Amino acid sequence: MRTESKREKSQMTTAAILKHCYDITESYLQIDDRVTNNSTISIIKETQDLLISTKQIFLNEILPYWNPIKDNISISYNGGKDCQVLLIIYLACLYEYFYMAALNFNNLKLDTMNTFNNMNTTVKFALKAVYLRQENTFQIINEFIEESSKKYGLSLYKSNIGSMENSLKEYMIHEKWDCNYNTKQKAGIIIGIRRSDPYALNLKYIQQTDKNWPQFMRLQPLLDWKLRNVWSFLIYSNEPICKLYELGFTSLGGVNNTVRNLYLKKTKCNQNGDKCKDGTSTSSHLWNHFQWEFQHRFGSHNKDDHSEDMTIEDNSIDHEYLCNDTESYYPGWFLIDDEKERAGRTKRK
C-alpha cells in the first residue's frame, strides 16, 4: 500500500484520470485463478459481485440523471477509505459511460466526450466534490485530502466547520442548486456510507434527504459493502491512502474524538496466541487477510506484502495527538469486523 508523497502530483488529463480508475476496476474484476488461498478468494469474489452491482447503479440509475455535464452532481470526500473506494468507482463509471459509449457513435455521448476533451485544452478537468467539515481534524488527513483531490482532478469545496446540516446548506448555496426541483431534477451528492455506519441500515441507494434538511438526492451505491470488501479493493488498487490507517486507525474523525482502534493493539496475548483478559482480540483475528492483494496490487511489480513503516515528525502538528500513545498497533486493514470498525471513535483522554 502506498502513501501519498507531497511531491506526487498528477498531471493526467481527464481521459487519463478516468481511464486509470477504469483500469483498476476492470483489473480487479478479472482476478480469478491467480488466487490460491480459499479465504482470500471468497473475499475477492464477494467484492467483485459488489463492485459489479455498484457499477450498475452508477451506469443505469445515477449517471443518466446526475453527471458532470449536467452540472448537478458532486461527491462527498473526506479522505477516508470508503469515499476513496467510491470515488475510484465513480470515475471508472464516468469513463465507461461517456468515453466507451462514444465509441459506439451515440451522438449525445459523443458530444459529451468532446466537451470533456475541450475542457482539457484550456484547464485541467475537475469534478465537483465537497469536504463537509464538522470538526478540527488531523493535519495528515487535511494534507491527504489536498493531495488526493489534485490527483483525481477534483474541484473540492471545503465548508466552514459546523454541523452537517449547516455545511450542506452552505454548499448548496455555493453551487446555486435549486432545492425546489422534482426528484430527478434535484442535484445529487454521492456519499460513501455503508450499512454498518450509524443510522444507515435501512437507507436506499438513491433517496431524497429528510424534509428538515437541505433538499438534494443522496446517491449511496456503496451501502452493501463490508469492511473487508473496502480493504480488498483499496489495497489491490495500489492507490495512495491516508497514512493514519497504517498507524492503527480504522475510522477517521476529529482530533478530539478519534484514537487508534483498541482491537489492533499489539498486546502480548494476541502476539503469543493467548486469549486477552479484556476480550479485545486473539492472534487468530489479527493477521493480514490481504496478502494476495498486496503482492499483486495493480500496476506494481514489487511483491513485498507490507507497506513501509511510518513515523511522525516531532515538529508535526499531529505529533502531540499521535505520539502520546506509546503502544504498538497493527495497521487498520488487519481488522475486518464491521462491528469493531468504529471502536476508535471515542473521546480522547
N, C-alpha and C positions, 0 to 999 in steps of 0.2 A: 504493500500500500504506500503510495507516495503522499507526501505533504507538500503543499504549495510553497514554492520559493518566492520571495519578494521580487526576485529578478525574472520570474517566469511570467511573461505577459504574452497573450495570444495576439497574433497578427492575422488570424484567419479571416477570410471573407465570410459572408453569410452562408454561402453554399458549403464551405468547408466546415464551419461550426456545426451546421445541421447534419451534414454527411458523417462527420466524426461520431456524433451521438447515434446516428442511424447504424453505423458500422458496429458500434459497441453492442447495441441491442440485437442486431442480427447475428453477431458472433456468439452472443450468449445463447440465443435460441438454437444454434447449430451444435452446441455441446451434446455429445452422445456417447459413443463407446470409448471415448478417451478417459472416462471416469470409471475407476475400478472399485472404489470404496462405496459400499451399499448405502451407508448413512449419508454420504456426500451426494450421491446421485439422487436420492429421494428428495433432498432439499432443492437441488438444482431443477429436477423435473417439476416439482411443485412451483418453484419460482418461474420457470418457463411458462407454465399454464397461466399464472397470474400476470406475467408480462404480456402474453397474447391477449388476455382479457382486458388489460389496461389500455393496450394499443387500440383495441376495437372500440372502446369507449371514446377515446380521443378521436379516432378516424370517422366513426359513424354517428356519434352523439354530441361531440363538442365542436370540433373544427368546422363542420358545415354551418354552424351558427355563431361561434365565437372564434375569431382568429386575428392575427396582427394586421391583416389587410383591412378588415372591418374596423379595426382600431377599437375593439370592445372587449379585450381580454388582457389579463395581467396574471402574474404568478406570485404568490406569497413566498418570499425567500428569506430565510434567516440563517443560512449556512449549515443547517442541521442535515443529518444523513437522510431523513425521509424526503425533505423537499429537494435535496440534491438528486436523489434517485428519480423523483418525479420530474424534475427539470430535464434530466437527460432523456427520459422517455418522451416528454413533451417536444423537445427539439427534434428527436428522431422522427416523431409523427409529423411534425411540420415538413420535414424533408420528404417523407413518404407521401403526404397528402398533396403537396404542391409540386415539388420537383419531379418526382417519379410519375405522378399522374400527368404532368405536362408532356411526358414522352409519348403519351397516347393521343396527343393532339386535341385534348379537351381545351377549347378556346378560352373558357373562363379561367381555368387554372394556368394555362399558358400565359395569359395576360398577368396573372398574379405572379408567376415566376419572373416575368420580365420586370415587374415592379420591384421585386427583391433585388434583381441584378442592377437595375437603375439606381437603387439606393446605395448599392455598393460602390458605384462610380463616384459618389460625392462624399458620403460619410460612412463610417463603419456601422454596419447594421446593428440595431439594438432592439431587443424585445422588452416590453414593459414588465416591470417587476416591482414589488413593494416590500420593504422591510418594515414591518409593523413593530415599532419599538415600544415596549411596555415597562422596561426597567433597565438600569445600568447593567451592562454585560461585560464579559471578559474582552480585553484588548485582542487576544488571539482570535476570538470569534469575529470581531469587527474587521480585523485585517484580512481574515479569510473571506468574509463576505465581499469586501472591496476587491480583492484579487480575483476571486472566482467569478464575480459578476462581470469583470472585464473579460475573463477567459471565455465565458459563454455569450458575450455580446449583449448583456442585459442593460437596459436603461432603468437603473434602480432608483426608486424614490424612497428616501428614509424619512419616516414620520417622526414627529416630535415624541418624546417619551410621555406616555399617558395610558389610559385604559384602551382596551381593544376597540371598544365602540367609538371612542373619540378619534383614535388613529385611523379607523376606517372612514369616518366622516371626513376627516382631513384629506385623505387620499381621494375620496370621491369628488370632493370639491376641486382638488388639484387637477384631476383628469376631466373635470366638467362633464361627468357622466350623469345623465338624467335618470333619476330613480323612479320616474312615473311610467316608464315604458311597460309594455306587456312582457310576459316571462321570457320569450325567445329574443326580445329586443333589449332586455336589460343587459348591462355589462356583466362579464363573468370573471371571477378570480379563482385561479387554480390553487387548491390548498392541499398540502401534503399530510393530511390527517389519516390515522388508521383507527380501526375499531377498538384497539386496546387503549387508545387515548381517552382521557376523561370526557364523558358525555357524548361519545362517538358511536356507541354500539348500534343505535338504530338510525344512523344517518343514511342518506341516499347518495348515489354518485353525483347526481345533479339536483339541487334543490335551492329554493329561494330562501333568503335569510328571514329570520323571525320578524314579526311586524314592528317591534320596537327598535330594530337595528337598521343601519343604512341598507338600502334595498339594492341588492345585486344577486347574481346567481353563484352559488357555491359549487365549484367544479372539483369533485373529490374522488378521482378514479383509483387512488391508492388504498382505499378503505380496507380491502380484504387481505392486504399484505401483512405478514407476520415479521417479527424482528429478524428471524433467521433468513427470510427472503430478501429483506433490505440489505443485510450484510453480504449475502452471497452475491447479489448483483453488483453492489457498490465495490466490493473488493475485486471482483473479476474485471470491472470496468477500468481499473488502474488509474482512475481519476484522483487528483489531489483531494484530500479530505481535511476537515478541521482537526488540528493537532490535539485537541483536548481528548478525542477518542482514544488516542494512544496512551493517555495517562490514567485511564480507568473511569472516564466519564461515559455515561450511556444516554443521558437526556440532558440537553443544554438549555439553561435558563439564565437568570441573572446572577451576578456575583454573590448576592446575599442569600440565595436560595438554591444554589447548585453546588454539590460536592461530588467527589468520586463515589462510585457505587460500592457500597459495603460488601456486596456479594462478590466483588472482584478482588477483595483484599487478599494478599498473599500471606495467609496465616500458616503456622506450622502444620495444622491439621489438614488443610487442603493441599499442602505440598507433599505430605507423607502418606496420604490416603486414609487418614482417620476422620471420623465424623466430628465436626466442630460442636462445642458445647452450646453455642448460641444458635446452632442450626442454620447458619448462613449458607454454607455450601460444602461440598465434598470434592475431592480431586476428580471424581468421575464427571463432574459438571464443568470443571474448569480446564478445558483444552480447546485448542483451535479447531473448530469444526470446518474451517475454510482453507485448509492447507492446499487443496487442489486448486482452488480459485487463485490463491497467491502464486502458486507455481506456474499457472497457465494464464495469468492475467493478460488482458487484451494489450496487444502491441509490445509485449515485453519478452525478452529472451533471457532475462535473469530469473533463475529458478530458486532463488532464496525465498523461503516461505515466511519471512517476517520482515517488518519494517525496521529502519534504523532507530536506535534509542534516541529519545528526545530529551533535551534539558531546557530549563527555563533560565534565561539570563538574569543575573542579580539585579540589573537595572530595569527589568521589565515591570510594567505597571501591574501585571498579574502575579508577580513574584510573591507578594505577601499572602495572596489567596491560595496559591498553588503549592507553596513550599513549606507552609506551616505543618502540613501533614507529612510526617516522615515515613509513613508506612509505604510499602510497595504494593502495586496493583497490577493485575493483568489488563491488557487492552480491552476496550469496550466491546469488541466483537467476540470476546470469549463468552459473553453472556447472550443466550438466545431465548431466555424465558421472558415472555412478554409481561408477565405479572411483576417481574422484578426490575423491569427496564427503568422505571421512574423512582427507584429507591434512592437515587442521588438528588431528587428534588426535595430538599429539606432545608430548613433554616440553618444557616451557618452559625456554629457556636463561637 
